[in-house]
Amino acid sequence: MSTKVVLLSTLVKRLERYQGESAVLYGIKSVKTVTVVTFLNQQKVDENYENILPAGLERIGAFGRCLDEINSDNYIALVQDEKLKCFIQDQDNSFKSVLFKTVDDVDLATLRVETKISVQLSSKEEETDRFLEKLLDKINSDATSFVMDKSKVALLCSGDKSVLYGAPQDVNVEELTTYMQDEDEEENIKTKKKSVVKDVALLFKLYWSTVLEDASSDVPQCAPLIYHQRRNSHVLCLSFDTISVVPWSDPAENIGPILCMAITRQLKLMMEDLKEQLRHTSIRNIEIPKIFHFHPESLQHYVTLVYHPQRSDQSLESYRKDVHQWFDLPLDRPIFKRGNKHWFAIDYENSRQLINTHMGLNLTGSNVSLVQGRYAYHHYMQDNFDDNGWGCAYRSLQSIISWFRLQGYTERTVPTHHEIQQCLVDIGDKPPSFVKSRQWIGSMEVSFCLQTLLGVESTILNVSSGAEMSSKAQQIAEHFRTHGTPIMIGGGVLAHTIIGIDFKEDTADARFLILDPHYTGVEDLRVIQNKGWCNWKPSSFWKADSFYNMCLPLRPTSF
């Protein structure tokens, strides 16, 4: 049976604009399908670039300008001639041309391991390397096992497979999720029919066997000799949060070694940072690096980076630039700043504000353009602060600043009403009595605050009547396509936030996706959407007897 080759569309787009001569391809190889997910422009052959990739994405091929320049040890070869061509290695170690299919996304299960591991460091790098080698041997040994969260399923590593306990050996990854149960479930989970929720990561805990089953047969019958050697060493307890990806249809017994590889990759990443610290500071002053997961839209796969907790985003600019270049990503916007980190389900649950309240609405239409990235929904009465009747524009500004924060453009916190008022006083726009007042602000004041607090410029649009709003629809749509930032609009005595537009060319009419800051209730997404606090509004939503000013923040060109 011939092997099917699938290419992720983001990979194809990146290769079309790639100017390099060669690159290394990473993806997933199964029995019937090879899925090529990404490529890395590996400039140094001795660097372990793949450590920033999730386990499960393995090196499977190469990209080049000429097939003759690609080594035969690559299973897949992609060649950019007049158009992209795909070749697969045949049984006689020669490449044969094959067709490929391009897809927008790949249906993969996300596996996470959260654990703590003690790591020994020495002031001598060669000793640290020996400690690391022993730890890696332990991680990738049969002493390693994993227990799936909210289940009684355990995976005991055994060579290149896992032995399953609590589930049949022949289940696949999707079937494995049916063995998960909540703490209050008392009924035997195997008697229940449970649906699979594919947008939630499967969490595993790491355990190590203290004694292997066959250890007794290898233990010599003699008294041990104990040597004591003084070393200048230090033990750190590192927190791990690893990412792996596997097809839902893969056998669950394959998971164990992949989870071990995820820990191995993350340990190597963390050790690179720790050893760099040791070159510049005392072993007692070492600080534990922090893990950040990213899932850029331009890549459509996870990337894991390790950042020193005391280093700012600006001081990490050189390293982030390297990562951009490895993936051949443009330097026109942040992708790997701390604010760009991927949000898992638990992050959304722990957020004080709802994130992206428009998700789940019907976002199709004639010609829809939407806000790009993430924002937080700020509205009346949040944070135990009563601004009902006067604070709508402040809340719209807060939502806009949250967008810049969540896209990695700023590390500053979202300002309070008092801080916004103080900002306007400091620049001379308002008198000192404005601070702690209940006075409104409009689109101009919003633009002043964005420029002062964030250094962000804005475009101001105005219409003399709400009936003219559709005439600005194409300009608003172009703003969302180009800059993607939320738009503050003020008119009459009300302010709103526009986060999308649907322009109908045949009628020259438009619908507006509105984030309404006048909501006073709790963070209930169902109520907010169903009651229209975040939903589509017709052009008649804007009052014909009111003029409107819009503040369109411009996305900075930086990374």
TORRO-208299 format. One line per 10 residues: their letters; for each residue x, y, z of C-alpha. Coordinates in Angstrom, 1 decimal. Example, Ala and Ser with C-alpha at 12.3 -4.5 7.8 and 13.67 -1.06 7.14 Angstrom:
2
AS) 12.3,-4.5,7.8 | 13.7,-1.1,7.1
REM end
This chain:
559
MSTKVVLLST) 0.0,0.0,0.0 | 1.4,3.4,-1.0 | 2.1,6.0,1.7 | 0.0,9.1,1.8 | 1.9,12.4,2.3 | 0.2,15.3,4.0 | 1.6,18.8,4.2 | 0.4,21.5,6.6 | -0.7,24.6,4.7 | 1.4,26.9,7.0
LVKRLERYQG) 4.5,24.9,6.0 | 3.7,25.2,2.3 | 3.2,29.0,2.6 | 6.5,29.4,4.5 | 8.4,27.3,2.0 | 7.0,29.4,-0.9 | 8.7,32.6,0.5 | 11.7,30.8,2.0 | 15.0,32.1,0.5 | 17.3,29.5,2.0
ESAVLYGIKS) 18.9,26.7,0.1 | 18.0,23.9,2.5 | 16.0,23.1,5.6 | 15.2,20.1,7.8 | 11.6,18.8,7.8 | 9.8,17.6,10.9 | 6.6,15.7,11.2 | 4.8,12.5,12.1 | 5.3,9.2,10.4 | 2.7,6.5,10.8
VKTVTVVTFL) 1.9,3.2,9.0 | -0.1,4.7,6.2 | 0.6,8.5,6.4 | 3.5,10.9,6.6 | 2.5,14.3,7.9 | 5.0,17.1,7.4 | 4.3,19.8,9.9 | 7.2,22.2,9.9 | 10.8,23.0,8.9 | 13.8,24.5,10.7
NQQKVDENYE) 16.5,26.4,9.1 | 19.3,24.7,11.0 | 22.4,26.9,10.5 | 24.6,24.9,12.9 | 24.7,21.2,12.5 | 25.7,20.6,16.1 | 22.8,22.4,17.6 | 19.8,20.5,19.0 | 17.1,22.7,17.4 | 14.5,20.1,17.7
NILPAGLERI) 14.5,20.4,21.5 | 12.1,23.4,21.1 | 9.6,21.2,19.2 | 7.0,19.0,20.9 | 8.0,15.3,21.2 | 6.2,13.4,18.5 | 7.4,15.8,15.8 | 10.6,14.0,14.5 | 13.0,14.7,11.8 | 11.6,13.0,8.7
GAFGRCLDEI) 13.2,14.7,5.7 | 14.8,17.6,4.0 | 13.9,20.6,1.8 | 16.2,21.7,-1.0 | 16.4,23.4,-4.4 | 17.6,20.2,-6.2 | 16.8,16.6,-5.4 | 20.4,15.6,-6.1 | 21.5,17.7,-3.1 | 19.3,15.8,-0.6
NSDNYIALVQ) 20.9,12.9,1.2 | 19.2,9.5,0.8 | 18.9,9.1,4.6 | 15.9,11.4,4.5 | 12.6,9.7,4.2 | 10.8,12.7,2.6 | 12.3,15.2,0.2 | 10.5,18.5,-0.7 | 12.0,20.3,-3.7 | 11.1,23.8,-4.7
DEKLKCFIQD) 11.4,24.1,-8.5 | 8.7,26.0,-10.5 | 6.4,24.5,-7.9 | 6.8,22.4,-4.8 | 7.4,18.8,-5.5 | 7.4,15.8,-3.1 | 9.5,12.7,-3.1 | 9.5,9.7,-0.8 | 12.3,7.1,-0.3 | 11.6,3.8,-2.0
QDNSFKSVLF) 12.7,0.4,-0.8 | 15.9,0.6,-3.0 | 16.9,3.9,-1.1 | 16.0,6.0,-4.2 | 13.5,8.8,-4.2 | 10.3,8.5,-6.2 | 7.9,11.4,-7.0 | 4.5,11.3,-5.1 | 1.5,13.5,-4.8 | 0.7,15.3,-1.6
KTVDDVDLAT) -2.3,16.8,0.1 | -2.3,20.2,1.8 | -4.4,20.6,5.0 | -5.1,23.6,7.2 | -4.7,21.7,10.4 | -3.8,18.2,11.7 | -6.0,16.4,14.2 | -3.4,15.6,16.9 | -3.8,14.8,20.6 | -1.8,17.1,22.9
LRVETKISVQ) -0.1,15.3,25.8 | 1.4,17.1,28.8 | 3.6,15.9,31.6 | 3.8,18.1,34.7 | 6.4,16.9,37.2 | 9.4,17.9,39.3 | 12.9,16.4,38.9 | 16.0,17.1,41.0 | 19.0,18.0,38.9 | 22.6,18.1,40.3
LSSKEEETDR) 24.9,20.8,39.1 | 28.6,21.2,39.5 | 30.9,24.2,39.2 | 32.8,22.0,36.7 | 30.9,21.7,33.5 | 32.2,18.2,32.7 | 30.8,17.0,36.0 | 27.5,18.6,35.3 | 27.5,16.8,31.9 | 28.1,13.4,33.7
FLEKLLDKIN) 25.2,14.1,36.1 | 23.0,15.0,33.1 | 23.9,11.8,31.2 | 23.0,9.7,34.2 | 19.7,11.5,34.6 | 18.9,11.1,30.9 | 19.6,7.3,31.2 | 17.1,7.1,34.0 | 14.4,9.1,32.2 | 14.7,6.8,29.2
SDATSFVMDK) 14.8,3.6,31.1 | 12.2,1.0,31.9 | 12.0,2.4,35.4 | 9.9,5.3,34.0 | 6.1,5.1,34.1 | 3.2,7.6,33.7 | -0.2,7.8,35.1 | -3.0,9.6,33.2 | -4.7,12.3,35.2 | -8.3,11.7,36.3
SKVALLCSGD) -7.9,8.0,35.5 | -6.5,4.7,36.8 | -4.5,4.2,33.6 | -0.8,3.7,34.0 | 1.8,3.3,31.2 | 5.0,1.5,32.1 | 7.8,2.0,29.7 | 9.3,-1.1,28.2 | 11.7,-0.6,25.4 | 10.1,1.3,22.5
KSVLYGAPQD) 6.5,0.6,23.8 | 4.5,1.0,27.0 | 2.7,-1.7,29.0 | -0.8,-0.4,29.9 | -2.5,-1.0,33.2 | -6.1,0.0,33.7 | -6.9,-0.2,30.0 | -6.6,-2.8,27.2 | -3.2,-3.0,25.6 | -4.6,-2.5,22.1
VNVEELTTYM) -6.5,0.8,22.7 | -5.6,3.9,20.6 | -5.1,7.4,22.1 | -8.7,8.5,21.4 | -10.1,5.4,23.1 | -7.7,6.0,26.1 | -9.5,9.2,26.9 | -12.7,7.3,27.7 | -11.0,5.9,30.8 | -10.8,9.4,32.3
QDEDEEENIK) -13.3,10.2,35.1 | -14.1,13.0,37.5 | -13.3,12.6,41.2 | -17.0,12.4,42.1 | -17.7,9.6,39.7 | -18.1,6.3,41.6 | -19.5,4.1,38.8 | -17.0,2.0,36.9 | -15.8,4.2,34.1 | -15.6,1.2,31.7
TKKKSVVKDV) -19.3,0.8,31.8 | -19.9,4.4,30.6 | -20.0,5.8,27.1 | -18.0,9.0,27.3 | -17.5,11.5,24.5 | -13.9,12.6,23.5 | -13.1,16.2,24.0 | -10.2,16.8,21.6 | -9.4,20.4,22.5 | -8.2,19.5,26.0
ALLFKLYWST) -4.6,18.3,26.6 | -4.2,14.9,28.2 | -2.2,15.3,31.4 | 0.2,12.7,32.8 | 2.2,12.4,36.0 | 5.7,10.9,36.0 | 6.7,8.1,38.4 | 9.9,6.1,38.8 | 10.2,2.6,40.0 | 12.7,2.5,42.9
VLEDASSDVP) 13.5,-1.2,42.1 | 13.1,-2.9,38.8 | 11.2,-6.2,38.8 | 14.3,-8.2,37.7 | 16.8,-6.2,39.9 | 17.2,-9.0,42.5 | 18.8,-11.4,40.0 | 21.5,-8.8,39.1 | 22.4,-7.7,42.6 | 25.8,-9.2,43.6
QCAPLIYHQR) 25.8,-11.0,47.0 | 28.5,-8.9,48.6 | 28.9,-5.9,50.9 | 29.1,-2.5,49.3 | 32.1,-0.3,49.4 | 31.3,3.3,50.0 | 33.5,6.2,48.8 | 33.1,9.8,49.9 | 34.2,12.5,47.6 | 33.7,16.2,48.3
RNSHVLCLSF) 32.4,18.2,45.3 | 31.2,21.7,44.8 | 27.8,20.8,43.6 | 24.2,21.9,44.1 | 20.9,20.2,43.7 | 18.0,22.1,42.0 | 14.3,20.9,41.9 | 13.2,21.8,38.3 | 9.5,22.1,37.4 | 8.7,20.4,34.0
DTISVVPWSD) 5.7,21.0,31.8 | 6.3,19.1,28.6 | 4.3,19.0,25.3 | 3.9,16.0,23.0 | 1.7,15.5,20.0 | 0.4,12.2,18.6 | -2.3,11.2,16.1 | -5.6,10.3,17.9 | -5.6,7.0,16.0 | -2.1,5.9,17.2
PAENIGPILC) -1.8,3.0,19.6 | -1.7,4.2,23.2 | 1.2,1.9,23.9 | 3.4,4.2,21.8 | 2.9,7.1,24.2 | 5.4,6.2,26.9 | 8.6,6.6,24.9 | 7.2,9.9,23.4 | 6.6,11.3,26.9 | 10.1,10.3,27.8
MAITRQLKLM) 11.5,12.1,24.8 | 9.4,15.2,25.8 | 11.1,15.3,29.2 | 14.5,14.7,27.6 | 14.1,17.6,25.2 | 12.9,20.0,28.0 | 15.7,18.9,30.3 | 18.3,19.7,27.6 | 16.7,23.1,27.1 | 16.8,23.9,30.8
MEDLKEQLRH) 20.3,22.6,31.2 | 21.5,24.9,28.4 | 20.2,27.9,30.4 | 21.6,26.6,33.7 | 25.1,25.9,32.3 | 25.1,29.4,30.7 | 24.3,30.8,34.2 | 27.2,28.8,35.7 | 29.6,30.5,33.3 | 28.7,33.9,34.7
TSIRNIEIPK) 27.7,33.4,38.3 | 28.2,31.3,41.5 | 26.5,27.9,41.7 | 24.6,29.1,44.8 | 23.1,32.0,42.8 | 21.6,29.9,40.0 | 18.0,30.7,39.2 | 15.6,28.2,37.9 | 14.5,29.0,34.3 | 10.8,29.1,33.3
IFHFHPESLQ) 9.1,27.2,30.6 | 6.9,28.9,28.0 | 4.8,27.2,25.4 | 3.8,29.0,22.2 | 1.4,28.0,19.4 | 1.8,30.7,16.7 | -0.9,30.9,14.1 | 1.8,31.2,11.4 | 3.2,27.8,12.4 | 0.2,25.8,13.8
HYVTLVYHPQ) 2.3,23.8,16.1 | 3.8,24.1,19.6 | 7.2,25.7,20.3 | 8.7,25.5,23.8 | 11.3,28.0,25.0 | 13.1,28.4,28.3 | 13.6,32.0,29.6 | 15.6,33.2,32.6 | 13.2,34.6,35.1 | 15.2,37.8,35.6
RSDQSLESYR) 15.7,38.6,31.9 | 13.4,41.0,30.2 | 11.8,40.5,26.8 | 14.1,43.2,25.5 | 17.3,41.4,26.8 | 16.1,38.2,25.1 | 15.7,39.9,21.8 | 18.8,38.3,20.2 | 17.6,34.8,21.2 | 14.1,35.5,20.0
KDVHQWFDLP) 15.5,36.7,16.7 | 17.4,33.5,16.3 | 14.1,31.5,16.8 | 12.3,33.6,14.2 | 15.1,32.8,11.8 | 15.1,29.1,12.5 | 11.5,29.0,11.5 | 12.0,31.7,8.8 | 9.4,33.9,10.4 | 9.2,37.7,9.7
LDRPIFKRGN) 10.4,40.2,12.3 | 7.3,42.4,12.1 | 5.5,41.3,15.2 | 6.1,39.5,18.5 | 5.6,35.7,18.4 | 7.9,34.4,21.2 | 7.6,37.0,23.9 | 6.2,35.9,27.3 | 2.9,37.6,26.5 | 2.5,35.4,23.4
KHWFAIDYEN) 2.5,32.2,25.4 | -0.2,29.6,24.5 | -3.3,29.5,26.7 | -4.5,26.1,27.7 | -8.0,25.5,29.0 | -6.9,25.9,32.6 | -5.5,29.4,31.8 | -8.8,30.5,30.4 | -10.6,29.2,33.5 | -8.2,31.1,35.9
SRQLINTHMG) -8.5,34.4,34.0 | -10.3,37.1,35.9 | -11.7,38.4,32.6 | -13.2,36.4,29.8 | -10.9,36.0,26.8 | -12.1,36.3,23.2 | -15.8,36.4,24.0 | -16.7,36.2,20.3 | -15.5,32.7,20.0 | -18.4,30.3,19.6
LNLTGSNVSL) -20.6,32.8,17.7 | -21.4,32.4,14.1 | -18.5,34.2,12.5 | -19.4,33.4,8.9 | -20.8,36.0,6.5 | -20.4,37.8,3.2 | -17.0,39.3,3.8 | -16.0,38.9,7.4 | -12.9,40.6,9.0 | -12.1,40.0,12.6
VQGRYAYHHY) -9.8,41.1,15.4 | -6.6,39.1,15.4 | -5.2,37.3,18.5 | -6.5,37.5,22.1 | -8.1,40.2,24.1 | -9.8,40.4,27.5 | -13.4,41.6,28.0 | -13.5,44.5,30.3 | -16.9,45.9,31.3 | -18.8,47.8,34.0
MQDNFDDNGW) -18.5,46.8,37.6 | -15.4,44.6,37.3 | -12.8,44.5,40.0 | -15.4,45.7,42.5 | -15.3,49.1,40.9 | -18.5,50.9,40.3 | -18.2,52.8,37.0 | -21.8,52.1,35.9 | -23.0,55.0,33.7 | -19.7,56.7,33.0
GCAYRSLQSI) -16.8,54.2,32.5 | -17.6,52.6,29.2 | -14.8,54.2,27.3 | -12.3,53.4,30.1 | -13.4,49.7,29.8 | -13.0,49.8,26.0 | -9.5,51.2,26.4 | -8.7,48.4,29.0 | -9.8,45.8,26.4 | -7.6,47.4,23.8
ISWFRLQGYT) -4.6,47.5,26.1 | -5.2,43.9,27.1 | -4.9,43.1,23.3 | -1.4,44.7,23.2 | -0.5,42.8,26.4 | -1.7,39.4,25.2 | 0.0,39.9,21.8 | 3.4,40.5,23.6 | 3.7,44.2,22.7 | 3.8,45.3,26.3
ERTVPTHHEI) 4.5,43.9,29.7 | 2.7,46.7,31.6 | -0.5,45.8,33.4 | -3.9,47.0,32.2 | -4.4,50.5,33.7 | -7.1,51.3,36.2 | -9.5,54.2,35.8 | -7.4,56.3,38.1 | -4.2,55.5,36.2 | -6.0,56.5,32.9
QQCLVDIGDK) -7.1,59.7,34.4 | -3.7,60.5,35.8 | -2.1,59.8,32.4 | -4.4,62.4,30.8 | -3.6,64.9,33.6 | 0.2,64.3,33.2 | 0.1,65.1,29.5 | -1.8,68.3,30.1 | -5.1,67.1,28.4 | -7.1,67.3,31.7
PPSFVKSRQW) -6.9,69.5,34.8 | -5.8,67.9,38.2 | -9.5,67.8,39.3 | -10.1,65.2,36.6 | -8.4,62.5,38.7 | -10.9,60.4,40.7 | -13.8,62.1,39.0 | -16.6,60.3,37.1 | -16.1,62.2,33.9 | -16.3,60.5,30.5
IGSMEVSFCL) -13.5,60.1,28.0 | -13.8,59.7,24.2 | -11.8,58.3,21.3 | -9.3,61.1,21.4 | -8.5,60.5,25.0 | -8.2,56.8,24.3 | -5.6,57.6,21.5 | -3.7,59.9,23.9 | -3.4,57.1,26.5 | -2.4,54.5,23.9
QTLLGVESTI) 0.4,56.8,22.7 | 1.6,57.7,26.2 | 1.3,54.4,27.9 | 2.3,52.1,25.1 | 3.8,54.2,22.4 | 1.0,53.1,20.0 | -0.2,55.4,17.3 | -3.9,55.5,16.2 | -6.0,56.5,13.3 | -9.1,58.5,14.1
LNVSSGAEMS) -12.2,58.1,11.9 | -15.4,60.0,12.3 | -18.9,60.1,10.8 | -21.5,62.9,11.4 | -24.3,60.3,11.7 | -24.7,56.7,12.7 | -26.4,56.2,9.3 | -23.0,56.7,7.7 | -21.2,53.9,9.5 | -21.5,51.5,6.6
SKAQQIAEHF) -19.6,53.9,4.5 | -16.6,53.2,6.6 | -17.0,49.4,6.5 | -14.2,48.8,3.9 | -11.8,50.9,5.8 | -12.6,49.1,9.1 | -12.3,45.7,7.3 | -8.9,46.7,6.0 | -7.8,47.7,9.5 | -8.7,44.3,10.9
RTHGTPIMIG) -6.9,42.6,8.0 | -3.8,44.8,8.4 | -3.5,45.6,12.1 | -6.1,43.3,13.8 | -6.6,45.5,16.9 | -9.9,46.2,18.6 | -11.5,49.6,17.7 | -13.0,51.9,20.2 | -16.0,53.9,19.0 | -17.7,56.7,20.9
GGVLAHTIIG) -21.0,58.4,20.0 | -23.6,60.3,22.0 | -23.1,59.2,25.6 | -22.0,55.6,24.8 | -18.8,53.9,23.9 | -18.3,50.4,22.4 | -15.6,48.2,21.1 | -15.7,46.9,17.5 | -14.0,43.5,17.1 | -15.2,42.5,13.6
IDFKEDTADA) -17.2,43.5,10.6 | -19.1,41.8,7.8 | -19.4,44.0,4.7 | -22.0,43.1,2.0 | -20.7,44.5,-1.3 | -24.0,44.0,-3.1 | -26.0,46.1,-0.7 | -23.1,48.3,0.7 | -24.4,47.5,4.1 | -22.5,46.0,7.0
RFLILDPHYT) -22.8,44.1,10.3 | -20.6,45.0,13.2 | -19.3,42.6,15.8 | -19.6,44.5,19.1 | -18.0,44.1,22.5 | -20.3,46.0,24.8 | -18.6,47.4,28.0 | -22.0,48.3,29.5 | -22.5,44.8,30.8 | -22.8,44.7,34.6
GVEDLRVIQN) -23.1,41.0,35.3 | -20.8,38.1,36.2 | -18.4,36.5,33.7 | -21.0,34.2,32.1 | -20.1,33.7,28.5 | -23.5,32.2,27.6 | -25.4,35.2,29.0 | -23.0,37.7,27.4 | -23.4,36.1,24.0 | -27.1,35.3,24.1
KGWCNWKPSS) -28.1,38.7,25.5 | -26.1,40.5,22.8 | -23.4,41.9,25.0 | -21.0,40.4,22.5 | -22.6,39.7,19.2 | -23.4,41.0,15.7 | -25.3,44.3,15.4 | -26.9,45.7,12.2 | -25.9,49.1,10.9 | -29.1,50.4,12.4
FWKADSFYNM) -27.5,49.8,15.9 | -25.8,53.2,15.4 | -28.1,56.1,16.0 | -28.8,58.4,13.1 | -28.9,61.5,15.3 | -25.5,61.0,16.8 | -22.0,61.5,15.5 | -19.3,58.9,16.1 | -15.5,59.0,16.5 | -13.5,55.8,16.1
CLPLRPTSF) -10.0,55.1,17.5 | -8.2,52.5,15.3 | -4.9,51.5,17.1 | -2.1,50.7,14.7 | 0.0,47.5,15.2 | 3.6,48.4,15.9 | 6.3,46.9,13.6 | 8.5,45.1,16.2 | 9.2,41.6,17.5
REM end
